[in-house]
Amino acid sequence: MTLGGQYGTVAVMVVFGAVLYAIIMLLNRLMRPSVPSPLKLSTYECGVDAVGSGWSQMNIRYYVFAFLFVIFDVEAIFLFPWAVIFGDLTSSTTPSALYALVAMFLFIATLLEGLAYAWRKGVLRWE
């Protein structure tokens, strides 16, 4: 198959997906019941009536913890493909097993350096 044919296949699938999406949304709009009321438009949160405005300031600590979790979680995911490939590496393959091992130790050292920095700054202390 030529490159143009591959792009053509992708284009046909994108157009088909867009048309299917439009049809589903149109059918949804035509078939749904529409009975607006003030009660339906009111704010509802976990069975408790909303009090005050929706604006409130959050402590930055929550965001820092979430950000650190995402960073270390995503970085940990990078270990799995390396572990799968590492078993097949020998001294004659490119890259060599020693190179892959050193690279992974540098990667883990960088992660530990970031963790030590966050610990030293007191970011991980929950007060």
N, C-alpha and C positions, 0 to 999 in steps of 0.2 A: 504494500500500500504506500502510496506517495505521501509526502508531507502535506500537500494540499488536501488529499483525501482524508488524512487524519484530522486536520483542522475542520474540514467539512463535516465530519462525523461529530466532532465536539460542538460545532455550531448548530447542527440539527438537534442534538440533545439539549442544548441550552434553550433553543426556541421551543422545543417540545415541553420542557420543564416550565417555561414561562407561560405558555398557553394553558397547560394543565393547572398551574397555580391560579391563573385568572379565572378559569372555569370553576374551580373549587370555591374560590372566594365569591364569585357571582352566585353560585348555587347556595352558598351559606347565607348571603344577604337576602336572597329570595325566599328561602325556606324558614328562616328563624322567626320566632315570634318577637314582636316589637311592642312592648307595653311599658313605656317610660313612666317612672313615678319619682317623686322626691325622695322616697325611702331608698330606692335603688341607687340613687345618686349620692347618698350620704356615705361618709367615711366609716368603714368597719374594720376593726383591727382586733382579732383574737377574742371576739365576744364582748369587748369592752368599748364603750362609746369613747370617741376621741375627745380629749380635753386639751385646750390650748392650741397653739399653732403647730404645724408640722416641722418647724425649724428648731433644731437643737444642736448644740455643739457637742462633738464627741472628743474624747481624749485621743491624742495622737498615738498613744501606746497601742490601741487596737489596730490601727493601720500598720504600724511598724511590725507588730507580731504577724499580721496577715501577710505583709510583704516578705518578711523573713521566711515564713512557712512556704510561700509560693516559690521563692528562690531556691531553697534547699530541697523542696519536693521536685522541682523541675530538674535540678542538678542531679538528684539521685536517680532520676529516670535515665540519664545519660550513662549510668553505670551498667545497665542491663545489656544494651547492644555490645558494649565493650566486652563484657563477660562472655557473651555468646561467641564473639569473634576470636577472643584471646585463646581459646582452646585449640583453634585451627592454625595458629601462627607457629612458625618454626624459625630457626635462625636463617633459613634460606628464603623465606617469604619477604615481601615488601609490604608493609613495614615489618621489621623483625619483632619477635616476641619481647626482646629486651627493650626496644624502643617503645612498644606499646605499654609495657609495664612502667617504664620511667615516666611516660606521658600521663598515665593514670595516677601515679604517685604525685606528680606535680599538680594535677587537677584536684586531687583530694587535699593536698597541702594548701592550695588556694582557698578551697572551701573552709578548711579548718582555720585559716588566717582570718577569713571573714567572720566566722563564728567567734573566734577569740576577740576580734575587734568589737563586735556587738556586745559580747560579755563584758569586756573592759569598760565600755561606755555605759554600762548599766541598762542597756536596752531590754535585756531578758529578765530583769527584776520586775516582778509583778507586785505592786503596792496597793 
